[in-house]
Amino acid sequence: MSATPSGEHAGGCWNAGKRSRGISRDEALRTLADGIPACSHCRPDSELGFLDG
């Protein structure tokens, strides 16, 4: 059984929760491209330079 991520956060985000884990830059970009939402507070998509579309 695998868990589906509920959102992506930048390191140190206060809203990440206790069960979050770090991932590589490539994996973060891949999850954003796959439609996993970015946190609206820490904006990891902006930090990574991810442009949707």
PDB file of N, CA, C and O in Angstrom:
ATOM      1  N   MET A   1       0.852  -1.168   0.000  1.00  0.00           N
ATOM      2  CA  MET A   1       0.000   0.000   0.000  1.00  0.00           C
ATOM      3  C   MET A   1       0.899   1.233   0.000  1.00  0.00           C
ATOM      4  O   MET A   1       1.837   1.321   0.792  1.00  0.00           O
ATOM      5  N   SER A   2       0.614   2.179  -0.885  1.00  0.00           N
ATOM      6  CA  SER A   2       1.403   3.397  -0.913  1.00  0.00           C
ATOM      7  C   SER A   2       0.500   4.596  -0.648  1.00  0.00           C
ATOM      8  O   SER A   2      -0.682   4.596  -0.992  1.00  0.00           O
ATOM      9  N   ALA A   3       1.077   5.597  -0.040  1.00  0.00           N
ATOM     10  CA  ALA A   3       0.329   6.813   0.252  1.00  0.00           C
ATOM     11  C   ALA A   3       0.463   7.789  -0.906  1.00  0.00           C
ATOM     12  O   ALA A   3       1.519   7.878  -1.533  1.00  0.00           O
ATOM     13  N   THR A   4      -0.592   8.509  -1.182  1.00  0.00           N
ATOM     14  CA  THR A   4      -0.561   9.540  -2.193  1.00  0.00           C
ATOM     15  C   THR A   4      -0.197  10.856  -1.525  1.00  0.00           C
ATOM     16  O   THR A   4      -0.825  11.234  -0.536  1.00  0.00           O
ATOM     17  N   PRO A   5       0.802  11.561  -2.040  1.00  0.00           N
ATOM     18  CA  PRO A   5       1.175  12.834  -1.421  1.00  0.00           C
ATOM     19  C   PRO A   5       0.030  13.841  -1.503  1.00  0.00           C
ATOM     20  O   PRO A   5      -0.673  13.909  -2.511  1.00  0.00           O
ATOM     21  N   SER A   6      -0.150  14.611  -0.454  1.00  0.00           N
ATOM     22  CA  SER A   6      -1.223  15.598  -0.439  1.00  0.00           C
ATOM     23  C   SER A   6      -0.747  16.968  -0.877  1.00  0.00           C
ATOM     24  O   SER A   6      -1.564  17.837  -1.183  1.00  0.00           O
ATOM     25  N   GLY A   7       0.546  17.177  -0.913  1.00  0.00           N
ATOM     26  CA  GLY A   7       1.088  18.462  -1.334  1.00  0.00           C
ATOM     27  C   GLY A   7       2.588  18.476  -1.207  1.00  0.00           C
ATOM     28  O   GLY A   7       3.174  17.665  -0.490  1.00  0.00           O
ATOM     29  N   GLU A   8       3.202  19.401  -1.905  1.00  0.00           N
ATOM     30  CA  GLU A   8       4.647  19.512  -1.881  1.00  0.00           C
ATOM     31  C   GLU A   8       5.042  20.801  -1.165  1.00  0.00           C
ATOM     32  O   GLU A   8       4.435  21.852  -1.372  1.00  0.00           O
ATOM     33  N   HIS A   9       6.073  20.704  -0.319  1.00  0.00           N
ATOM     34  CA  HIS A   9       6.525  21.838   0.483  1.00  0.00           C
ATOM     35  C   HIS A   9       8.027  22.043   0.297  1.00  0.00           C
ATOM     36  O   HIS A   9       8.763  21.104  -0.006  1.00  0.00           O
ATOM     37  N   ALA A  10       8.463  23.275   0.482  1.00  0.00           N
ATOM     38  CA  ALA A  10       9.892  23.574   0.519  1.00  0.00           C
ATOM     39  C   ALA A  10      10.417  23.190   1.897  1.00  0.00           C
ATOM     40  O   ALA A  10       9.655  23.159   2.864  1.00  0.00           O
ATOM     41  N   GLY A  11      11.704  22.898   1.995  1.00  0.00           N
ATOM     42  CA  GLY A  11      12.294  22.533   3.277  1.00  0.00           C
ATOM     43  C   GLY A  11      12.065  23.606   4.324  1.00  0.00           C
ATOM     44  O   GLY A  11      12.243  24.795   4.057  1.00  0.00           O
ATOM     45  N   GLY A  12      11.674  23.190   5.505  1.00  0.00           N
ATOM     46  CA  GLY A  12      11.454  24.123   6.596  1.00  0.00           C
ATOM     47  C   GLY A  12      10.078  24.764   6.618  1.00  0.00           C
ATOM     48  O   GLY A  12       9.832  25.643   7.443  1.00  0.00           O
ATOM     49  N   CYS A  13       9.172  24.353   5.740  1.00  0.00           N
ATOM     50  CA  CYS A  13       7.826  24.935   5.717  1.00  0.00           C
ATOM     51  C   CYS A  13       7.100  24.592   7.014  1.00  0.00           C
ATOM     52  O   CYS A  13       7.108  23.441   7.450  1.00  0.00           O
ATOM     53  N   TRP A  14       6.483  25.577   7.618  1.00  0.00           N
ATOM     54  CA  TRP A  14       5.749  25.373   8.862  1.00  0.00           C
ATOM     55  C   TRP A  14       4.494  24.526   8.648  1.00  0.00           C
ATOM     56  O   TRP A  14       3.944  23.981   9.605  1.00  0.00           O
ATOM     57  N   ASN A  15       4.043  24.414   7.411  1.00  0.00           N
ATOM     58  CA  ASN A  15       2.794  23.714   7.119  1.00  0.00           C
ATOM     59  C   ASN A  15       3.017  22.293   6.596  1.00  0.00           C
ATOM     60  O   ASN A  15       2.063  21.646   6.163  1.00  0.00           O
ATOM     61  N   ALA A  16       4.252  21.797   6.627  1.00  0.00           N
ATOM     62  CA  ALA A  16       4.566  20.495   6.039  1.00  0.00           C
ATOM     63  C   ALA A  16       4.026  19.313   6.840  1.00  0.00           C
ATOM     64  O   ALA A  16       3.743  18.264   6.260  1.00  0.00           O
ATOM     65  N   GLY A  17       3.880  19.451   8.117  1.00  0.00           N
ATOM     66  CA  GLY A  17       3.389  18.344   8.923  1.00  0.00           C
ATOM     67  C   GLY A  17       4.526  17.459   9.408  1.00  0.00           C
ATOM     68  O   GLY A  17       5.658  17.561   8.936  1.00  0.00           O
ATOM     69  N   LYS A  18       4.208  16.601  10.346  1.00  0.00           N
ATOM     70  CA  LYS A  18       5.222  15.757  10.988  1.00  0.00           C
ATOM     71  C   LYS A  18       5.582  14.528  10.166  1.00  0.00           C
ATOM     72  O   LYS A  18       6.637  13.935  10.387  1.00  0.00           O
ATOM     73  N   ARG A  19       4.733  14.132   9.225  1.00  0.00           N
ATOM     74  CA  ARG A  19       4.971  12.903   8.473  1.00  0.00           C
ATOM     75  C   ARG A  19       5.626  13.160   7.118  1.00  0.00           C
ATOM     76  O   ARG A  19       5.686  12.257   6.284  1.00  0.00           O
ATOM     77  N   SER A  20       6.115  14.371   6.887  1.00  0.00           N
ATOM     78  CA  SER A  20       6.732  14.675   5.598  1.00  0.00           C
ATOM     79  C   SER A  20       8.158  14.130   5.555  1.00  0.00           C
ATOM     80  O   SER A  20       8.772  13.860   6.588  1.00  0.00           O
ATOM     81  N   ARG A  21       8.668  13.976   4.334  1.00  0.00           N
ATOM     82  CA  ARG A  21      10.039  13.501   4.150  1.00  0.00           C
ATOM     83  C   ARG A  21      10.668  14.287   3.014  1.00  0.00           C
ATOM     84  O   ARG A  21       9.963  14.790   2.138  1.00  0.00           O
ATOM     85  N   GLY A  22      11.966  14.395   3.021  1.00  0.00           N
ATOM     86  CA  GLY A  22      12.680  15.102   1.973  1.00  0.00           C
ATOM     87  C   GLY A  22      12.765  14.272   0.697  1.00  0.00           C
ATOM     88  O   GLY A  22      12.815  13.043   0.743  1.00  0.00           O
ATOM     89  N   ILE A  23      12.780  14.963  -0.443  1.00  0.00           N
ATOM     90  CA  ILE A  23      12.945  14.302  -1.736  1.00  0.00           C
ATOM     91  C   ILE A  23      13.959  15.093  -2.554  1.00  0.00           C
ATOM     92  O   ILE A  23      14.272  16.239  -2.232  1.00  0.00           O
ATOM     93  N   SER A  24      14.464  14.475  -3.605  1.00  0.00           N
ATOM     94  CA  SER A  24      15.444  15.145  -4.456  1.00  0.00           C
ATOM     95  C   SER A  24      14.764  16.215  -5.310  1.00  0.00           C
ATOM     96  O   SER A  24      13.542  16.228  -5.453  1.00  0.00           O
ATOM     97  N   ARG A  25      15.563  17.097  -5.867  1.00  0.00           N
ATOM     98  CA  ARG A  25      15.055  18.153  -6.744  1.00  0.00           C
ATOM     99  C   ARG A  25      14.330  17.540  -7.938  1.00  0.00           C
ATOM    100  O   ARG A  25      13.244  17.988  -8.305  1.00  0.00           O
ATOM    101  N   ASP A  26      14.932  16.515  -8.544  1.00  0.00           N
ATOM    102  CA  ASP A  26      14.309  15.860  -9.703  1.00  0.00           C
ATOM    103  C   ASP A  26      12.958  15.259  -9.343  1.00  0.00           C
ATOM    104  O   ASP A  26      11.997  15.388 -10.101  1.00  0.00           O
ATOM    105  N   GLU A  27      12.881  14.604  -8.189  1.00  0.00           N
ATOM    106  CA  GLU A  27      11.623  13.999  -7.757  1.00  0.00           C
ATOM    107  C   GLU A  27      10.579  15.080  -7.477  1.00  0.00           C
ATOM    108  O   GLU A  27       9.401  14.900  -7.786  1.00  0.00           O
ATOM    109  N   ALA A  28      11.003  16.193  -6.898  1.00  0.00           N
ATOM    110  CA  ALA A  28      10.080  17.295  -6.623  1.00  0.00           C
ATOM    111  C   ALA A  28       9.509  17.861  -7.919  1.00  0.00           C
ATOM    112  O   ALA A  28       8.307  18.109  -8.011  1.00  0.00           O
ATOM    113  N   LEU A  29      10.358  18.066  -8.913  1.00  0.00           N
ATOM    114  CA  LEU A  29       9.892  18.565 -10.206  1.00  0.00           C
ATOM    115  C   LEU A  29       8.939  17.575 -10.870  1.00  0.00           C
ATOM    116  O   LEU A  29       7.947  17.970 -11.482  1.00  0.00           O
ATOM    117  N   ARG A  30       9.249  16.289 -10.744  1.00  0.00           N
ATOM    118  CA  ARG A  30       8.401  15.252 -11.320  1.00  0.00           C
ATOM    119  C   ARG A  30       7.025  15.238 -10.661  1.00  0.00           C
ATOM    120  O   ARG A  30       6.013  15.117 -11.350  1.00  0.00           O
ATOM    121  N   THR A  31       6.978  15.358  -9.345  1.00  0.00           N
ATOM    122  CA  THR A  31       5.682  15.334  -8.664  1.00  0.00           C
ATOM    123  C   THR A  31       4.860  16.566  -9.021  1.00  0.00           C
ATOM    124  O   THR A  31       3.642  16.468  -9.171  1.00  0.00           O
ATOM    125  N   LEU A  32       5.497  17.716  -9.160  1.00  0.00           N
ATOM    126  CA  LEU A  32       4.770  18.914  -9.584  1.00  0.00           C
ATOM    127  C   LEU A  32       4.210  18.722 -10.991  1.00  0.00           C
ATOM    128  O   LEU A  32       3.065  19.088 -11.256  1.00  0.00           O
ATOM    129  N   ALA A  33       5.011  18.150 -11.896  1.00  0.00           N
ATOM    130  CA  ALA A  33       4.566  17.899 -13.267  1.00  0.00           C
ATOM    131  C   ALA A  33       3.425  16.886 -13.302  1.00  0.00           C
ATOM    132  O   ALA A  33       2.580  16.931 -14.196  1.00  0.00           O
ATOM    133  N   ASP A  34       3.400  15.975 -12.333  1.00  0.00           N
ATOM    134  CA  ASP A  34       2.341  14.967 -12.258  1.00  0.00           C
ATOM    135  C   ASP A  34       1.064  15.498 -11.613  1.00  0.00           C
ATOM    136  O   ASP A  34       0.080  14.768 -11.496  1.00  0.00           O
ATOM    137  N   GLY A  35       1.072  16.757 -11.197  1.00  0.00           N
ATOM    138  CA  GLY A  35      -0.140  17.367 -10.665  1.00  0.00           C
ATOM    139  C   GLY A  35      -0.257  17.428  -9.163  1.00  0.00           C
ATOM    140  O   GLY A  35      -1.295  17.845  -8.648  1.00  0.00           O
ATOM    141  N   ILE A  36       0.787  17.019  -8.431  1.00  0.00           N
ATOM    142  CA  ILE A  36       0.754  17.154  -6.972  1.00  0.00           C
ATOM    143  C   ILE A  36       0.823  18.651  -6.666  1.00  0.00           C
ATOM    144  O   ILE A  36       1.736  19.326  -7.140  1.00  0.00           O
ATOM    145  N   PRO A  37      -0.113  19.180  -5.891  1.00  0.00           N
ATOM    146  CA  PRO A  37      -0.138  20.626  -5.670  1.00  0.00           C
ATOM    147  C   PRO A  37       1.029  21.121  -4.819  1.00  0.00           C
ATOM    148  O   PRO A  37       1.501  20.432  -3.914  1.00  0.00           O
ATOM    149  N   ALA A  38       1.478  22.328  -5.134  1.00  0.00           N
ATOM    150  CA  ALA A  38       2.517  22.991  -4.341  1.00  0.00           C
ATOM    151  C   ALA A  38       1.860  23.747  -3.192  1.00  0.00           C
ATOM    152  O   ALA A  38       0.766  24.290  -3.350  1.00  0.00           O
ATOM    153  N   CYS A  39       2.509  23.786  -2.064  1.00  0.00           N
ATOM    154  CA  CYS A  39       2.018  24.531  -0.902  1.00  0.00           C
ATOM    155  C   CYS A  39       1.899  26.008  -1.285  1.00  0.00           C
ATOM    156  O   CYS A  39       2.820  26.578  -1.870  1.00  0.00           O
ATOM    157  N   SER A  40       0.769  26.621  -0.955  1.00  0.00           N
ATOM    158  CA  SER A  40       0.559  28.025  -1.295  1.00  0.00           C
ATOM    159  C   SER A  40       1.281  28.969  -0.343  1.00  0.00           C
ATOM    160  O   SER A  40       1.311  30.179  -0.570  1.00  0.00           O
ATOM    161  N   HIS A  41       1.867  28.421   0.725  1.00  0.00           N
ATOM    162  CA  HIS A  41       2.589  29.257   1.691  1.00  0.00           C
ATOM    163  C   HIS A  41       4.082  29.329   1.379  1.00  0.00           C
ATOM    164  O   HIS A  41       4.658  30.417   1.355  1.00  0.00           O
ATOM    165  N   CYS A  42       4.712  28.180   1.142  1.00  0.00           N
ATOM    166  CA  CYS A  42       6.165  28.171   0.931  1.00  0.00           C
ATOM    167  C   CYS A  42       6.557  28.162  -0.551  1.00  0.00           C
ATOM    168  O   CYS A  42       7.715  28.426  -0.875  1.00  0.00           O
ATOM    169  N   ARG A  43       5.628  27.867  -1.444  1.00  0.00           N
ATOM    170  CA  ARG A  43       5.808  27.932  -2.895  1.00  0.00           C
ATOM    171  C   ARG A  43       7.054  27.200  -3.413  1.00  0.00           C
ATOM    172  O   ARG A  43       7.945  27.832  -3.982  1.00  0.00           O
ATOM    173  N   PRO A  44       7.126  25.863  -3.219  1.00  0.00           N
ATOM    174  CA  PRO A  44       8.290  25.132  -3.707  1.00  0.00           C
ATOM    175  C   PRO A  44       8.397  25.166  -5.234  1.00  0.00           C
ATOM    176  O   PRO A  44       9.494  25.043  -5.780  1.00  0.00           O
ATOM    177  N   ASP A  45       7.272  25.331  -5.923  1.00  0.00           N
ATOM    178  CA  ASP A  45       7.320  25.424  -7.380  1.00  0.00           C
ATOM    179  C   ASP A  45       8.107  26.651  -7.833  1.00  0.00           C
ATOM    180  O   ASP A  45       8.888  26.570  -8.781  1.00  0.00           O
ATOM    181  N   SER A  46       7.910  27.777  -7.169  1.00  0.00           N
ATOM    182  CA  SER A  46       8.659  28.995  -7.493  1.00  0.00           C
ATOM    183  C   SER A  46      10.133  28.839  -7.132  1.00  0.00           C
ATOM    184  O   SER A  46      11.015  29.251  -7.885  1.00  0.00           O
ATOM    185  N   GLU A  47      10.384  28.243  -5.978  1.00  0.00           N
ATOM    186  CA  GLU A  47      11.765  28.040  -5.516  1.00  0.00           C
ATOM    187  C   GLU A  47      12.548  27.140  -6.481  1.00  0.00           C
ATOM    188  O   GLU A  47      13.748  27.329  -6.679  1.00  0.00           O
ATOM    189  N   LEU A  48      11.858  26.161  -7.079  1.00  0.00           N
ATOM    190  CA  LEU A  48      12.500  25.242  -8.012  1.00  0.00           C
ATOM    191  C   LEU A  48      12.514  25.761  -9.459  1.00  0.00           C
ATOM    192  O   LEU A  48      13.137  25.155 -10.330  1.00  0.00           O
ATOM    193  N   GLY A  49      11.834  26.869  -9.706  1.00  0.00           N
ATOM    194  CA  GLY A  49      11.773  27.400 -11.056  1.00  0.00           C
ATOM    195  C   GLY A  49      10.823  26.625 -11.947  1.00  0.00           C
ATOM    196  O   GLY A  49      10.980  26.627 -13.168  1.00  0.00           O
ATOM    197  N   PHE A  50       9.831  25.958 -11.351  1.00  0.00           N
ATOM    198  CA  PHE A  50       8.872  25.154 -12.102  1.00  0.00           C
ATOM    199  C   PHE A  50       7.789  26.069 -12.686  1.00  0.00           C
ATOM    200  O   PHE A  50       7.111  26.797 -11.960  1.00  0.00           O
ATOM    201  N   LEU A  51       7.646  26.013 -14.002  1.00  0.00           N
ATOM    202  CA  LEU A  51       6.611  26.782 -14.672  1.00  0.00           C
ATOM    203  C   LEU A  51       5.619  25.812 -15.286  1.00  0.00           C
ATOM    204  O   LEU A  51       5.971  25.038 -16.175  1.00  0.00           O
ATOM    205  N   ASP A  52       4.393  25.850 -14.821  1.00  0.00           N
ATOM    206  CA  ASP A  52       3.347  24.950 -15.326  1.00  0.00           C
ATOM    207  C   ASP A  52       2.925  25.383 -16.716  1.00  0.00           C
ATOM    208  O   ASP A  52       2.578  26.542 -16.941  1.00  0.00           O
ATOM    209  N   GLY A  53       2.958  24.435 -17.650  1.00  0.00           N
ATOM    210  CA  GLY A  53       2.503  24.714 -19.008  1.00  0.00           C
ATOM    211  C   GLY A  53       3.630  25.129 -19.834  1.00  0.00           C
ATOM    212  O   GLY A  53       3.456  25.412 -21.019  1.00  0.00           O
TER     213      GLY A  53
END
